[in-house]
Amino acid sequence: MTFKAFLRSQVGSGAALVAIAALFLGVTASAQDTPVLLYEYPNTSNNTTGITDDSFLAQGPDGEFYDTDWDNGTYNQGSVYTMSVSGDYTLLYSFCAEGGNCLLTGSNPQGGVTLGSDGNFYGTTSFGGADGYGTVFKITPAGKLTTLYSFAGAYADGNNPTFPVIQAGNGDFYGVASSGGANVNGTFFRISGAGSYTSLASFDSSVNGSNPNLPTQGTDGNFYGTTHSGGPNSACCGTVYKITAAGKITVLYTFPSGEGSSVGQLVEGSDGNFWGVMSGVAFISGGELFKVSPKGDFTVVHTFSGTGDAGCPVSGLIAGSDGYLYGITNCGGTANYGAIYSVQPSTNDYAVLYSFCSTSPCDAFGPGPVLAQNTNGTFYGNTDGNSDGGSYFFSFDTGLGPFTRTLTKSGDVGATVTFLGQDFTGATEVEFGGVAATFKVVSDSELTAVVPAAAVTGVVRVITAAKKTLTALSKFKVLPAIKSISPTSGPVGTVVTITGSGLTGATKVTFDGKVATFTVKSSTEITATVPTGAAAGKIVVTTAGGTAASATFTVTT
């Protein structure tokens, strides 16, 4: 265990962590592990700040955060805004310039936005649109908004979404509507960047739960999430569900009564489990931190006790660049005004890092929206306060270093991948799995690189002009592709040449499902022998990046 990990396991508050580190290391304690208030959100004419618990901060290519506000803006119907890491606020777009029922642009966005691989941001509004049930929108970094879809409501396609959409590995966006659909219990949908919409599944309170929270896409390609209520056998408190990209829902776990409801988005930890939180009964102090496996094995990792501990979470966790998971709660902490906490997925080690309002005067209160980590290594978040104020944008520096992030986690050889980060000006090298790539610096916080022919699935890195290595949090999957096979037919024992890309590191080759012996000649060529028992069918190559299938190979006698 590292010294920092030891401190995490022994200390409840960030201030104490810094003080003890200073005592042992003989250095002066700094503001590290103490939030810095960077911007105070003003109350709107509705006497709220408009910051909601469902909101997600999204880092843009310019290094700034993009988010939504529920009811501010020029027309008091919500807005999209940007926030720099130093706390400079800019109003980017105000909803409902058309007035009336906001039929064109929608109104009251709650969930923040998601950065798409095209460099635009995607989100939802809870109301307005052609039928008044909310919209899905796209907005450019310059503030040009396009309404992609208007929900019809009730028994049609769902209504009143509260979360943003997420972009899946196939490039499409997926999301949930909190109500509506065939059973009026919410829907799961897919929408393209151009606005092609498909309702994939309707939740059923008595079968798989109702009022779904936003799911996350697992490394297996499926989506994992929770519902806020409902469940099999007249359950009251929601479910953990798995849903395929085609919309097939499987209930993995049903929450028992008396434990509150699950809130926020699940996050996949480095241990392969999905982590989430329960709010506690009636959102009072308490709640649970849990993990669930892709098969449904459920474990309560920590029970929040409230004052002195974190309590009543209203949003999920995020994965930090150090492998820890970080969360924020609306109450609890030493002053019972909320706390920031962390947990190590492999060991379940839990620690409260900071208690809000533990100083005088009170620094901020009402923390709720999920934290976000900028590629500079620092965490950022919002507190939603109340009618008396107290809503702030803040930073929380735990001493983690800078890193880079790719907008896509997989791609074909030759694909152009966008990197987010800092200090890109003068960068000397970009690597995919240790293989150098051609790249172009767009700005100090954005660059693009082309997946090289010899790239393998693995870590991606950017080497800066100062010879610092910026590593991406997730491995990049190089997708295999088969372009041709020769010959296209032959008897058992025939040696077939498979030509394509991304073939380095192939682990398996099959003919019609029968495993074959093979040799990887290069990143573009494999030779394989037709195995005994094979019939006419596709040749499939498996690598760490995925699978690729050929045209039909005919086995002759």
C-alpha positions in Angstrom: 0.0 0.0 0.0 1.3 3.4 -0.9 1.6 6.2 1.7 -1.2 8.1 0.0 -3.4 5.0 0.0 -2.6 4.5 3.7 -3.7 8.0 4.4 -6.9 7.5 2.4 -7.7 4.4 4.5 -7.1 6.1 7.8 -8.4 9.6 7.4 -12.0 10.8 7.1 -11.6 14.3 5.8 -9.5 15.9 3.1 -8.3 18.6 5.5 -7.0 16.0 7.9 -5.4 14.1 5.0 -3.4 17.2 4.1 -2.4 17.9 7.7 -1.1 14.4 8.4 0.8 14.3 5.1 2.4 17.6 6.0 3.3 16.2 9.5 4.9 13.1 8.1 6.6 14.6 5.1 7.7 17.8 6.7 6.0 20.1 4.3 3.5 22.9 4.6 -0.1 21.9 4.2 -1.8 23.3 1.0 -5.3 23.6 -0.4 -5.0 20.2 -1.9 -8.1 18.0 -1.1 -10.1 21.2 -0.3 -12.6 22.5 -2.8 -12.0 25.9 -4.3 -15.1 27.9 -5.0 -14.7 29.3 -8.5 -18.1 30.7 -9.5 -21.4 31.4 -7.7 -24.5 30.7 -9.7 -27.1 33.5 -9.3 -30.7 32.8 -8.5 -33.1 33.1 -11.4 -36.5 34.8 -11.4 -37.9 31.5 -10.2 -35.7 31.8 -7.1 -33.6 28.8 -8.0 -30.1 28.5 -9.6 -31.3 25.9 -12.1 -28.5 23.5 -11.3 -30.0 20.0 -11.1 -28.8 16.7 -9.6 -29.1 14.9 -12.9 -26.7 17.2 -14.6 -23.4 16.0 -16.2 -20.4 18.3 -16.9 -18.8 17.6 -20.3 -15.2 18.7 -21.2 -15.0 20.2 -24.6 -12.2 20.3 -27.1 -11.3 23.7 -25.8 -10.7 22.3 -22.3 -13.8 24.1 -20.9 -16.9 22.4 -19.4 -20.3 22.5 -21.1 -23.5 22.0 -19.1 -27.1 22.9 -18.9 -29.2 25.0 -16.5 -32.8 24.1 -15.8 -34.5 27.5 -15.8 -32.1 30.4 -16.4 -31.1 32.0 -19.7 -32.6 34.9 -21.6 -36.1 33.4 -21.5 -36.0 31.6 -18.1 -36.6 28.3 -19.9 -33.1 26.9 -19.5 -29.7 27.3 -21.2 -26.5 25.7 -22.3 -23.4 27.3 -20.8 -19.6 26.9 -20.7 -17.4 27.2 -17.6 -13.6 27.4 -17.7 -11.5 25.6 -15.2 -10.9 29.0 -13.6 -14.6 29.7 -13.2 -15.3 31.9 -16.1 -19.0 31.5 -17.0 -20.4 32.1 -20.6 -24.0 31.8 -21.6 -23.9 29.8 -24.9 -27.6 29.3 -25.7 -31.0 30.2 -24.3 -33.9 27.9 -25.0 -37.4 29.0 -26.1 -36.6 32.1 -28.1 -39.8 31.3 -30.0 -41.8 31.8 -26.8 -45.1 30.2 -26.0 -44.8 26.4 -25.3 -41.3 26.3 -26.7 -42.4 24.1 -29.6 -39.2 24.5 -31.7 -36.3 24.3 -29.3 -37.8 22.7 -26.2 -37.3 23.9 -22.6 -35.9 23.0 -19.2 -32.8 20.8 -19.8 -31.8 18.9 -16.7 -29.1 16.5 -17.7 -26.2 18.5 -19.0 -24.7 17.4 -22.3 -22.5 14.7 -23.8 -19.6 15.4 -26.2 -19.9 13.5 -29.4 -17.1 12.1 -31.5 -18.0 14.8 -34.1 -17.1 17.6 -31.7 -20.7 18.6 -31.0 -22.7 18.3 -27.8 -25.9 16.3 -27.3 -28.6 16.6 -24.7 -32.3 16.6 -23.9 -34.9 19.0 -22.7 -37.6 17.8 -20.3 -40.4 19.9 -21.8 -41.3 21.7 -24.9 -40.8 20.4 -28.4 -43.5 19.8 -31.0 -45.7 17.8 -28.6 -44.6 19.3 -25.3 -42.9 16.2 -24.0 -39.3 17.2 -24.4 -36.6 17.0 -27.1 -33.2 15.6 -28.0 -30.9 18.3 -29.3 -27.4 18.9 -30.8 -25.5 22.0 -30.2 -22.1 23.1 -31.6 -19.3 24.6 -29.4 -20.3 27.9 -31.0 -23.9 27.7 -29.8 -25.8 26.7 -32.9 -28.7 24.4 -31.7 -30.5 21.8 -33.8 -33.6 20.0 -32.4 -33.1 16.4 -33.5 -36.3 14.9 -32.1 -39.5 15.8 -30.2 -41.0 13.2 -27.9 -44.6 12.4 -28.6 -45.3 11.2 -25.0 -47.7 8.8 -23.3 -48.0 5.5 -25.1 -45.8 6.4 -28.0 -42.0 6.9 -27.5 -41.7 8.2 -24.0 -41.7 11.6 -22.5 -39.9 14.1 -20.2 -36.2 12.9 -20.4 -34.1 14.1 -17.5 -30.7 12.7 -18.5 -28.5 13.5 -21.5 -27.8 10.8 -24.1 -24.6 8.8 -24.2 -22.6 7.8 -27.4 -22.0 4.1 -27.8 -19.1 2.4 -29.6 -21.2 2.1 -32.8 -21.4 5.9 -33.0 -25.1 6.2 -32.2 -26.5 7.8 -29.1 -28.6 6.0 -26.5 -30.8 7.4 -23.7 -33.8 6.9 -21.5 -37.1 8.8 -21.1 -38.2 8.7 -17.5 -41.9 8.0 -18.3 -44.1 7.2 -21.2 -43.8 4.3 -23.6 -46.1 1.3 -24.0 -46.4 0.8 -20.2 -46.0 4.5 -19.2 -42.9 3.5 -17.2 -40.2 4.9 -19.3 -38.3 4.0 -22.5 -34.8 3.1 -23.8 -34.1 4.7 -27.2 -31.4 5.1 -29.9 -30.9 8.2 -32.0 -28.3 9.0 -34.6 -26.4 12.3 -34.8 -28.6 13.2 -37.7 -31.8 12.6 -35.7 -33.0 9.1 -36.8 -34.9 7.9 -33.7 -35.8 4.4 -32.6 -37.7 3.5 -29.4 -36.0 0.2 -28.5 -37.7 -0.9 -25.3 -40.5 0.1 -22.9 -40.0 -0.5 -19.2 -42.7 -2.3 -17.3 -42.9 -1.6 -13.6 -44.0 -5.1 -12.6 -41.4 -6.8 -14.8 -38.2 -4.8 -15.0 -38.9 -1.6 -13.1 -39.9 2.0 -14.0 -38.4 5.5 -14.2 -35.0 4.3 -15.5 -31.8 6.1 -14.7 -29.3 6.7 -17.5 -27.3 3.4 -18.3 -23.7 3.1 -19.1 -22.2 1.0 -21.8 -20.0 -1.8 -20.5 -16.9 -3.2 -22.1 -19.0 -6.1 -23.4 -21.1 -3.7 -25.5 -24.3 -4.1 -23.4 -25.8 -1.3 -21.4 -26.2 -1.4 -17.6 -28.4 0.8 -15.5 -30.9 1.0 -12.7 -34.6 2.0 -12.4 -35.7 4.3 -9.6 -38.8 2.2 -8.7 -40.8 -0.9 -9.5 -39.5 -4.4 -10.2 -40.7 -8.1 -10.3 -43.1 -9.4 -7.7 -44.5 -6.0 -6.9 -41.1 -4.7 -5.8 -41.1 -1.0 -4.9 -37.6 0.2 -5.1 -36.2 -0.5 -8.5 -33.9 -2.8 -10.3 -30.5 -3.2 -11.8 -30.9 -4.0 -15.5 -28.8 -5.1 -18.5 -30.1 -4.0 -21.9 -28.7 -4.9 -25.3 -28.2 -2.5 -28.1 -31.3 -4.1 -29.7 -33.4 -3.4 -26.6 -33.6 -6.7 -24.8 -33.9 -6.1 -21.0 -32.6 -8.5 -18.4 -33.2 -7.8 -14.7 -29.9 -8.5 -12.8 -31.1 -7.5 -9.3 -34.2 -6.2 -7.6 -33.8 -3.8 -4.7 -35.7 -4.8 -1.5 -38.1 -2.5 0.2 -37.0 -0.2 3.0 -33.6 0.7 1.4 -34.5 3.7 -0.7 -34.0 3.9 -4.4 -31.1 3.8 -6.8 -30.0 7.2 -8.3 -27.7 8.3 -11.0 -25.7 6.4 -13.6 -23.7 3.2 -12.9 -20.0 3.2 -13.6 -17.8 0.2 -14.6 -14.9 -0.1 -12.2 -11.5 -1.6 -12.9 -12.7 -4.8 -11.2 -15.3 -5.4 -13.9 -18.2 -4.7 -11.7 -20.7 -1.9 -12.0 -20.9 0.6 -9.1 -23.8 2.7 -8.0 -25.6 4.2 -5.0 -28.9 4.0 -3.2 -30.3 7.3 -2.0 -31.6 6.2 1.4 -35.2 6.1 2.5 -37.0 9.4 1.7 -33.6 10.9 0.8 -32.7 11.3 4.4 -29.2 10.6 5.8 -28.2 7.2 4.8 -28.1 5.2 1.6 -25.8 2.5 0.2 -22.8 2.2 -2.0 -23.0 -1.1 -4.0 -21.4 -3.0 -6.8 -23.0 -5.6 -9.1 -21.4 -8.0 -11.6 -22.5 -8.3 -15.2 -24.1 -11.6 -14.1 -26.0 -9.9 -11.2 -23.9 -10.7 -8.2 -24.8 -7.9 -5.8 -22.8 -6.6 -2.9 -23.3 -3.7 -0.5 -19.9 -2.2 -0.1 -20.7 0.6 2.3 -23.7 1.9 4.2 -23.8 5.7 4.4 -24.5 6.7 8.0 -24.9 10.5 7.5 -23.3 13.0 9.9 -19.6 12.3 10.1 -19.9 10.0 7.1 -21.3 10.8 3.6 -25.1 10.5 3.3 -28.1 10.7 1.0 -26.4 10.5 -2.5 -28.4 11.9 -5.4 -26.0 11.1 -8.2 -23.6 8.3 -9.2 -19.9 7.9 -9.2 -17.1 8.6 -11.8 -13.9 6.7 -12.4 -10.8 8.8 -11.7 -7.5 8.6 -13.5 -6.0 6.7 -10.5 -8.5 3.9 -10.7 -10.5 5.0 -7.7 -14.2 5.8 -8.0 -15.3 9.2 -6.7 -18.7 10.4 -5.6 -20.5 13.3 -3.9 -23.5 13.3 -1.5 -26.2 15.8 -0.7 -25.9 15.5 3.1 -23.7 13.9 5.6 -20.1 14.9 6.4 -19.1 16.6 9.6 -21.6 19.4 9.2 -24.3 17.3 7.5 -24.2 19.5 4.3 -22.7 16.9 2.0 -19.4 15.2 1.4 -17.0 14.0 -1.3 -15.9 10.3 -1.0 -13.8 7.7 -2.8 -13.7 3.9 -3.0 -11.0 1.6 -4.4 -12.8 -1.0 -6.6 -10.3 -3.8 -6.0 -10.1 -3.5 -2.2 -13.4 -1.8 -1.4 -11.4 0.8 0.6 -13.8 3.7 1.3 -12.9 7.2 2.6 -14.6 10.5 3.0 -12.3 13.1 1.4 -14.1 16.3 2.3 -17.1 17.6 4.3 -18.9 20.6 2.9 -19.7 23.5 5.2 -17.1 22.3 7.7 -15.6 25.8 7.8 -17.0 29.1 8.9 -18.5 30.8 7.0 -20.0 27.8 5.2 -18.3 27.3 1.8 -21.1 25.7 -0.1 -24.1 23.4 0.4 -26.4 21.2 -1.6 -23.8 19.2 -3.5 -25.5 16.8 -5.8 -24.5 16.7 -9.5 -22.0 14.0 -10.3 -18.3 15.1 -10.3 -16.3 15.4 -13.5 -12.5 15.1 -13.9 -10.8 17.4 -16.3 -7.8 16.1 -18.3 -5.7 18.4 -16.1 -6.2 15.8 -13.3 -8.5 18.0 -11.1 -12.1 17.2 -10.2 -14.8 19.7 -10.7 -18.4 19.9 -9.6 -21.5 21.9 -8.8 -23.5 22.5 -5.6 -27.2 23.3 -6.3 -27.7 25.3 -3.1 -31.3 26.5 -2.3 -33.4 29.7 -2.5 -30.8 31.4 -0.2 -28.0 30.7 -2.7 -25.0 28.5 -2.0 -24.8 27.1 -5.5 -21.2 27.1 -6.7 -18.9 25.6 -9.4 -15.9 24.3 -7.6 -12.6 22.5 -8.2 -11.2 19.7 -6.0 -7.6 18.9 -6.4 -6.4 15.5 -5.1 -2.9 15.8 -6.6 -3.6 13.6 -9.7 -1.5 14.5 -12.8 -2.7 15.4 -16.3 -3.8 12.8 -18.8 -5.5 12.5 -22.2 -8.8 11.3 -23.3 -10.0 10.0 -26.7 -13.5 10.7 -27.9 -13.8 7.2 -29.2 -12.6 4.1 -27.4 -12.3 1.9 -30.6 -11.7 2.3 -34.3 -10.4 0.8 -37.5 -6.9 1.1 -38.9 -6.9 4.4 -40.7 -9.6 6.0 -38.5 -9.0 9.6 -37.3 -9.2 9.8 -33.5 -9.7 13.0 -31.5 -7.7 13.5 -28.3 -8.5 15.9 -25.5 -5.9 17.2 -23.1 -3.5 20.0 -22.5 0.0 21.0 -23.5 -0.4 19.5 -27.0 1.3 22.4 -28.7 4.7 21.0 -29.9 3.8 17.4 -29.1 6.4 15.0 -30.5 4.6 11.6 -30.6 1.3 9.8 -30.4 1.2 6.1 -29.8 -1.5 3.4 -30.2 -0.4 0.3 -28.3 3.2 1.4 -28.5 3.0 2.1 -32.3 3.7 5.6 -33.5 0.9 7.4 -35.3 0.7 10.4 -37.6 -1.1 13.3 -35.9 -2.1 16.9 -36.2 -2.2 19.4 -33.3 -5.5 21.3 -33.5 -4.9 23.4 -30.4 -3.2 23.2 -27.1 -6.1 21.1 -25.8 -7.0 19.1 -28.9 -5.2 16.9 -31.5 -6.2 14.3 -34.0 -4.3 11.1 -34.8 -4.7 8.3 -37.4 -4.8 4.7 -36.2 -1.6 3.2 -37.7 -1.5 0.0 -39.7 0.5 -1.9 -37.1 -1.5 -0.6 -34.1 -2.7 -3.1 -31.5 -5.3 -2.8 -28.8 -3.7 -1.1 -25.8 -2.7 2.1 -24.1 -2.6 5.3 -26.1 -0.2 8.1 -25.2 0.8 11.6 -26.2 4.3 12.8 -25.7 4.4 16.5 -25.1 7.2 19.0 -26.0 8.3 18.9 -22.4 8.7 15.2 -22.7 5.8 14.5 -20.4 3.7 11.4 -21.2 -0.1 11.9 -21.2 -1.8 8.5 -21.0 -5.5 7.8 -21.8 -7.7 6.3 -19.1 -9.1 3.6 -21.3 -7.3 1.2 -23.6 -8.1 1.9 -27.3 -9.5 -1.1 -29.2 -8.2 -1.5 -32.7 -11.0 -3.2 -34.6 -10.0 -6.1 -36.9 -11.3 -6.1 -40.5 -11.2 -8.8 -43.2 -11.0 -7.5 -46.7 -10.6 -10.7 -48.7 -9.9 -14.4 -48.4 -8.0 -16.6 -50.9 -9.0 -19.1 -52.0 -12.8 -18.8 -51.3 -13.3 -22.5 -51.4 -11.5 -25.7 -50.8 -11.4 -29.0 -48.9 -10.3 -29.6 -45.3 -6.6 -28.9 -44.9 -6.6 -26.0 -47.4 -4.4 -23.1 -46.3 -6.4 -19.9 -46.7 -4.8 -16.4 -46.8 -6.9 -13.8 -44.9 -6.1 -10.2 -45.8 -7.3 -7.3 -43.8 -6.3 -4.8 -41.1 -5.9 -4.8 -37.3 -5.0 -8.5 -37.4 -1.9 -8.3 -35.1 -2.4 -10.3 -31.9 -5.2 -12.5 -33.3 -6.2 -15.1 -30.7 -8.6 -17.3 -32.6 -9.7 -18.1 -36.2 -12.8 -20.2 -36.9 -14.4 -21.6 -40.1 -18.1 -21.9 -39.6 -17.5 -21.9 -35.9 -14.8 -24.6 -36.0 -11.5 -23.6 -34.5 -8.6 -23.5 -37.0 -4.8 -23.5 -36.7 -3.4 -20.2 -38.0 -0.3 -18.0 -38.3 -0.3 -14.2 -38.0 2.0 -13.1 -40.8 1.6 -9.3 -40.3 -1.0 -6.8 -39.2 -2.7 -7.3 -42.6 -2.3 -11.0 -43.2 -3.2 -14.3 -41.5 -2.9 -17.8 -43.0 -5.3 -20.4 -41.6 -6.0 -24.1 -42.3 -9.5 -25.3 -42.9 -10.3 -27.5 -39.9 -11.9 -30.9 -39.8 -15.7 -30.7 -39.5 -16.0 -27.2 -41.0 -18.8 -26.5 -43.4 -19.7 -23.6 -45.6 -19.7 -20.4 -43.5 -17.9 -17.3 -42.5 -14.3 -17.2 -41.4 -14.1 -15.2 -38.1 -10.9 -13.7 -36.7 -10.8 -12.7 -33.0 -8.4 -10.1 -31.6 -8.2 -8.1 -28.4 -10.1 -5.4 -30.3 -13.1 -7.6 -31.3 -14.1 -9.9 -34.1 -14.2 -9.7 -37.9 -16.1 -11.9 -40.3 -15.4 -12.7 -44.0 -17.6 -13.6 -46.9 -18.7 -17.2 -47.0 -16.0 -19.8 -47.4 -17.2 -23.0 -49.2 -15.8 -26.3 -48.0 -15.6 -28.8 -50.8 -15.1 -32.6 -50.7 
